[in-house]
Amino acid sequence: MKSYDSHTRRAVISTVAKGTSSPSPTGTPTPAGTTAPGRTAVGDVIASAPAPGAPDGLLAKVTKVIGETADGTEVQTAPTTLDTLLGGDDAKGTVPVDPASFDVERLLPDVKVSWAKTGDIHSGPEGTKVPLGSLRVDVATKVATAEGAAASADASVSGFVQVKPEVDFSYGGGASTAATASTGSTASGPGAAYLGISGDWTSQWALKGRAGATAKPVRLPFAKLHADPVLQVGPIPVVVNLDLTCYFEISGDGRVTVDVEQDLKGDFKAGGTFGTAAGWTPVNESHMDSSPVRTSVTTAGSVKAALGAQATVGLYGAVGVTADLAPYLRGEAAGTVTATTPAGSGTKSDVAASGSWALYGGLDLSGTLQIQLAIFGTPVIQHAIPLGTLHREWKLADGKM
């Protein structure tokens, strides 16, 4: 496809080169050149990688052949679904997202992005090596006083998120026509499908000072990233759209002064899977290990701080899955306490003053399956389906004096 106008839904299809093939309306390759200008027909399906006017790729059917232009054949299109394209075929793939392919929007001044791929290695801040295939985002900023906070803020956050994302997609043809009745598709619809994101996760972050927070979490996004990896299913490009928003989130009573640092490492998987019997069901998994934490909690009160990322995964510009991974640290103190401990050591911490304190690590993984998952040709989801909240919390240390 040469170009697309999203307002008129008109596309210009370029000449098909000799020796190539194009998808037919059923998704099976047709002989080379059969969809070249002058031969395009109503009912043909366009499956295109990102192109001018269609930055997220395009999946559409031809409803009218308008005529020839200098660039190719201009056609009128309408939205369609994957079952119209793939029919009874099977398709499956897991594609690591090239970290260099992300478009990055920095939302705060002091945000640094590093990445590494084969043959083109970029080092992280201060010479830190980034693992192959990983994307790292570093940030350091002051914490603004939250509206209605009990105290003015004199705190800072710093750290990094390092992720090695992969997009997962599968389609299994062979469902009954009843499965696609609500979409109006003439194809059989899939018997199974899956869309999601997975990957390795590493984060290290610190919160220092007196955070002027409120009981309601205050979220501070610091970077937005976008990529459009392509899964090649035979001659058909399946375009997956991936958005990541990295953020800090802080809540508390605004009275605690803290000096905390946490390292986390693990993996995650979030998405939706489809079967003709159960319909769409969520997939929600995460495994994290916490390495030693330095913490100092002074003065009674409570605080919770998270360094997380929200991921949105879709196909051809239609949102399908939204997942929010938020590892966090939560501290509580009663009385006047100053405590310092390494996490996971199993030993008592040094405590100076009277009172009690406790420190918890944890993670929340939540999200939704969106109505646009009808792009698979499955029954339309009438409302967003929660992935459910995967919540884990563990005590890092506590003490009394």
Buried (B, 14 or more C-beta within 10 A) or exposed (E): BBBBBEEEBBBBBBBBEEEEBBBBBBBBBBEBBBBBBEBBEEBBBBBBBBBEBBBBBBBBBBBEBBEEEEEBBBBBBEBBBBBBBBBBBBBEBEBBBBBEBBEBEBBBEEBBBBBBBEEEEBEBEEEEEBBEBBBBBBBBBEBBBBEEBBBEBBBBBBBBBBBBBBBBBBBBBBBEEEBBEEBEBEBBBBBBBBBBBBBBBBBBBBBBBBBBBBBEBBBBBBBBBBBBBBBEBEBBBBBBBBBBBBBBBBBBBBBBBBBBBBBBBBBBBBBBBBBBEEBBEBBBEBEBEBEBBBBBBBBBBBBBBBBBBBBBBBBBBBBBBBBBBBBBBBBBBBEEBBBBBBBBEEEEBEBEBEBBBBBBBBBBBBBBBBBBBBBBBBBEBEEEBEBBEBEEEEEBBBBBB
